[in-house]
Amino acid sequence: MRNESSVWKQIFVGSIITLVIIFGLYFLAREDVVEEVADSDVSNVEEVVQGDKGDTKAHSKVAPSPSQSDIKVEYSSKDWVTNGGDYYNRRYSMLNQITTENIGDLKPTWVSSLGGSGAEGKYSGEATPIVVDGIMYIATGANDVFAIDAKTGEQLWVYNPDIPQEMDTVCCGWTTRGVAVGDGKVFVGLLDARLIALDQKTGEVLWETKVAEWEEGYTITSAPLFYNGKVYTGVAGGEYGIRGRVMAYDADLGFEVWRFYTIPGPGDINGDTWPADSDAWLTGGGPVWNTPSVDPELGYIYFATGNTAPDLDGSNREGDNLYANSVVAVNAENGQYVWHFQEVHHDIWDMDPANPVVLYDVEMDGKMRKGLGQAGKTGWVYLLDRADGTPLVGIEEKPVPQDERQKTAATQPFPVGDAFVPQVVTEEDVKNDLSSDFTGEIGGIFTPFWDVPITLKPGPTGGANWPPSAYNPDTEYFYVLGNDTYMSFERSELEEFKEGDQYFGSIFGPILDAPVRGTVTAIDVKTNKIAWQQKWDTQAYSGVLTTKGNLVFVGHNDGRLIAYDAKTGDQVWEYMMDAGANAPSVTYEIDGEQYISIYAAGNALAGSKHGDKIYTFKLGGDLPEGQVIKFPAKSTKTAEKPTEGDTVSANPDKGITVYDANCLACHGNQGANGHNGPNLQNSEVAVSRDDVIARIEEGGTSMPSFKDTLTAEEIEAVAAYVVDVISPMGE
């Protein structure tokens, strides 16, 4: 028996050793493949290198084709399988049970409360639900991921990540724009720059990869893209002097397959668009705020890149600063550069393209063209041929105003067609919209600035911001949401770059109490002209869904989900929810019935009411008013209650803590360079504690009231911080 036992032990040990050797050889082989792919050239595709001002030149490298012609891109129908509805990001569904004729019967069928996840002031609900085989996957602003029965609204599982609450490198509110689903997994990019794969059935963590270090300013806000065995994600954080990049990861094991730097270094293609005598490119920005689109036939993925860094000071980064502010195409298999189109050369206005790239096919002049549309913060839609990046509708380089101190570009691209928001501040605007004591300078798109404040349109909030656009093949219209705001710019002394700190170089901010407006616009992709437009008295800040039922759905800050006739722009339906509708809606079909769903959770930058619910509608929905499915509340640490008479002077961290959690996203670090809130360092309101308290309690033009969300002690503390600490910084 002992000999037999010994034999079995030897067999067992030998088996373990054999398995170790096999796995070791497997991983070595995978590493060799990764290195081989990373080092290979693109082939069977003529690589196109775009010149400094939009011209294209053939590049001679050839290599294995990335084309996957067997992968067909179908319009969304029964499921909503990607963030953009399909690989082209069209956000169009073939479902047509709900139409302009019967939409009056569209009513709620279930409403689910997500246990309070993401309902606090610092969070923003921007995620697109994914629906696969009757299951919905949604991520909240707190980065919690839920799996929900898409027919009943019941919770199946929840994943709660451990996001460091001390994170102080978040630019624009705590958020995520959703997840990706594929290969039996749910993929999510977390705000602390981790990429996670969850088991699609259970929510169990399968692998975790650190994409970058949040302490260095890197975050992830976009939804990943799953395609052909890889997961693609970019990094945000352009306000922190990062070097932007897009990466592809192996979907099974989570290791990095390739990366593409959005800021080229010396010796790279177009690296000469950065100064040769400095390392400004190392902190050049170029974040990627959006989920890529992909054309399997060409084998390319497409994404838009964000702002340069420092955002507003171009004096030390002479050149066009590629590939910031660009649409970029790269090889989906190895990440090699294919082509780019830069929308703003040498950006000093933070007018980076944050909107996802949308692909479409359309007949023009008797020929089917492979089109691409990207809605810019400039207020234009850029329509390109996605094979080579050349304009489908004309784009002209025109001279623009100059300031040699800012090293401004001599020309900028002007698309032929219509802008979907105003691009200049006029004397009539000053008379109608600004205060009677306004005496500052005014200008328009591409007007440079230095040490004198100047008010411009558009600005960092758009034009088009992150809320995704859509394309409808029935109307051949590109639907885009726009923001019309007044932004003031003033050059300040260039701060020293410090890793993990904001890196703007100047100061900008909305004009206090000036109106904020929005637009919902249909652009004809054959002409780039407006087919119809709706104008709002607030931001249009949600995203677009369009369907074969001749419908366009958009969310409103006040909580309404609104439907328009896709051809005419006439409003045909609306439903009021209990929080800001600041995320895109989706549609899907179960058991022959079409559903419409939207995550209504409010938004820190939109100043809309916060919540935690998913609303789902169908024709004849019969949910009793007020009935909500409530998920278990997420366990959180209880904040320490303020003691009677406690003040910010006794506990300085109290006011800072309240400010960072509720005010930073809009007003910025230390009150400056927020994206939707005015600069508090030079605000007349900020010098008076009573005025600050009144504004916090009552709200303002685009600021919600915090009377019901902050305690009296918290309001006192943050008011003291604003008056005693922030306001004196502007003196």
PESULGI-V748324 format. One line per field, one symbol per residue. phi: phi as a letter, one per 30 degrees, with the letter a starting at -180 (. if undefined). A space follows every 10 residues. Layout:
phi = ???
This chain:
phi = .ddddddddd dddddddddd dddddddddd dddeddddcd cdbhbddccd ddbjdcbdcd dbaedddbdd dcccdebdcc cbeciaddid hbbddbdcbd dcddcdbdca bccdiidicd ddcbcbdcdc bbhiccbbcc ddidcccbdd cciddcabcc dcdeddebcc dbjdaackbb blhibccbcc ddiccbccdd dciddcabbd dacddcjdbb cdddccahib ccacccjddc idcdacbcbd ddciddcabb ddcdcejdei dddcedcace ddbdiidbcb ddcbcdddic cbacccddbd ecbcdcbejd idcdhbcbcb dddbidecab bcdbdhdbch cddcdddcca cbdbhibdcd cbbbccddjc cccbdddbid ddcebcdbdb ebbdddhddd bbdcddkcdc bdbaccdddd ddccddcdbd dbabeiddbb ccebcbbdae cjhdcdeddb bcddchcccb cbccbcbcba dcdddddbej cdbciabbld deiddcbbbc bccdddbicd daaccccaec bbkbbbbddi bbcbccedjd ccccdddcid dbaabcccae ccbdcbbabb hicdcbbbcc biadddicdd abcccbbadi ebdeeidbdc dedddbdddd dddeidbddd bedddddddd dbcdedcidh ibiddbcddd dbdddddcdd dddddddcib ebcddcdccc dedddddddd ddddcdeddd d
